[in-house]
Amino acid sequence: MSELVRTVVLRLVEDPSQVQVTEKVDGSVVTVEVRVAPEDMGRVIGKGGRVINAIRTIAKVAATKENVKVFVEVV
C-alpha cells in the first residue's frame, strides 16, 4: 500500500528527497502516513483537498482487493 502512495506522491512534489511514507498495520487496518517538504504540502493536498482525496480513493481501491481498510494521512 505504501509503495502505491509513494509512487503517486513522488510524481506530484518538486523535492522527492523529502518524501517519507510509512505504513502501520493493525490487523486489517493499514495507516499510511505521508511526510513531504512544507513547500510541497499544497501540491499533495490540492485545492479543497481534491488531490489527497484522489490519492485516498486509489489506495482504497487497492485495499479492497486485499480485504483491508486503508487510511492515508498527510503529516
N, C-alpha and C positions, 0 to 999 in steps of 0.2 A: 504494500500500500504506500509506504513512504517513498519508494522509488518512482511510482507514478506521479505523486505530488511533486517530488523533486524535479522531475523532468519538465513538468508544466511550469513550475516557478522559475527554473533556470532560464527558460525562454522569455520570461517577462522582465527580468531585472537587468539593470545596467552593470551591476557589480556581482557576478556569480560567485566570487570567492567568499562573500559574506553570507551566503545562503547556508542555513543549517536546518535539517529536517530530522526530527527524532520521532520515534514510534514507541508508544507504550501499549502493551497488550494486557487486558484484564478479562480473562475468559473469552467471551465472544464479542468484546468491545475493544476497538482499536482507536487510540487517540493519536493523531499526527499533529505535532507542533512544528510550525514554520517560523524561523527567525531570518529576517533579512536586514540589510542596512537601512537606517532611518530614511534616507532619501528614496529608497525603493518601496517603502511601505505603501505609498499611494498607488503604485503600479500593481501591487499584489491585491490590494483591497478593491480598488476601482471605484468609480463614481457610484455612490449609493450602495456599495458592496457587491456590485454585479460580478466582478472578476472572481472574488473569493467564493461567492455563491456558485459560480460555474465550476470552480475547482472542487468544491464540496459535492456538487452533483456528479461529476466524473468519478470521484472517489467512492460515492455511494453506489454507483452502478457497478464498479469493480468489486465492492464489498458484498453486494448482493450475490454475485457469483460464488463467493467464498463463504456465504452464510454467516457473515459477521456484520456488526454495526460499526460505522466509522464516523469519527468526529475530526474535523480539520480546524485547527486554531492557529491564528497568527499571533505570535507573542512578541 
